[in-house]
Amino acid sequence: MPFAGRRYWSERAKLTLKAVLAAVVAWVIAKYGIGQSQPYFAPLAALLGVYPTVVRSVRESLAYGSGFVIGAALAIPVGLLVGPNIAGIAAVLVLAMMASGWRRLGEQSSQVPFTALFVLLLGGHEVVSYTLPRLADVATGLVVGLGMNAVVFPPLYLRRGEYAVRELREALADALGTLAEEVVEPAEWRSLWEERESRLANVQEQARYAVDQGAASLRANPRAKLLGYRVRWRDVPGQWAAPQLMTTLDHATAYTRSIAATLRRLGDADDELVPGSKFRRLYAEALRTLGDLVWELPEMPDDAVLAEADDKLRELERPYLGSRTDAPGLWDPQKELLRLSRLLLDDLRARRP
């Protein structure tokens, strides 16, 4: 089985174990500790505390509890005044459906009409005596679920984010290499770049999701505090710096796509705007050097490679340093390519402390 598959099923097994333990413990506490006769809401609420990240477990548990309380609060007056009949059902659903539009309830918004209807139909005219034990069940389940998720295998998704960022780095370096190889013949590289660009977009999206999930798994996670982890925006030994590297790669990817778009325009440009062979050759070398810098990440860029890239760009920029090089209203593809490449280089250089 591939490593990613093993990791997935390992995480799934841990999540399943926590869910089973949370549900069973919540039932035992509610039934034998508190003395509830049928505490069926306790294990149901406990499951909401066992999400893949601690912070999401807290958010969903609070939303569920809020939805339950709102639904019960709406059902109580309807049950006392109208009762569990057609008019009562219609009235409680109108109120509950309107209340469920509160955006902070998120995915738990459906809990409001469900609870309101459930409490009305089962509680009837004795809705208060029915509701109070159910609230105790829900509270017990949420506390047990959150506690179980925080104590038993509190999840950290750091390695997944690191792998995804590494794949993005490789895809970006490969894309820069493709541009360098094909820049001398702009009209012939479009199909190859479209393939690279599509892969780059997919990998970037997956990497951003993985890094965001990893950052979320650090929040309110006792295991993260025990191991000394926290999100940092600089590379600090012992700290998780994938978000900072992801930001660098996001910027570099945007510049690379802009470079590709400028080269794409050259295919439809007038002959006098197409750079000469010398510029294309030197610019291809500069792109290869930029690709080398990207490939070194997450290590700090090497001084020698940085200096080499800077020298190559300066050589290409020299003809544009005079005061009369700007022609108003005229698009200059060479200056645009150099501007974007300089921004890319400066962003990579900024990773140095």
Secondary structure, DSSP 4 states (H G I P E B T S, - for coil): --HHHHHHHHHHHHHHHHHHHHHHHHHHIIIIII--S--THHHHHHHHT--SSHHHHHHHHHHHHHHHHHHHHHHHHHHHHT-SSHHHHHHHHHHHHHHTT-GGGGGGTTHHHHHHHHHHHHHGGGHHHHHHHHHHHHHHHHHHHHHHHHHSS----HHHHHHHHHHHHHHHHHHHHHHHHHTTSGGG-HHHHHHHHHHHHHHHHHHHHHHHHHHHHHTT-HHHHHHT--B-SS--TTSB-HHHHHHHHHHHHHHHHHHHHHHHHHTTS-GGGSPPHHHHHHHHHHHHHHHHHHHHTTSPPPHHHHHHHHHHHHHHHGGG-STT---TT---HHHHHHHHHHHHHHHHHTT--
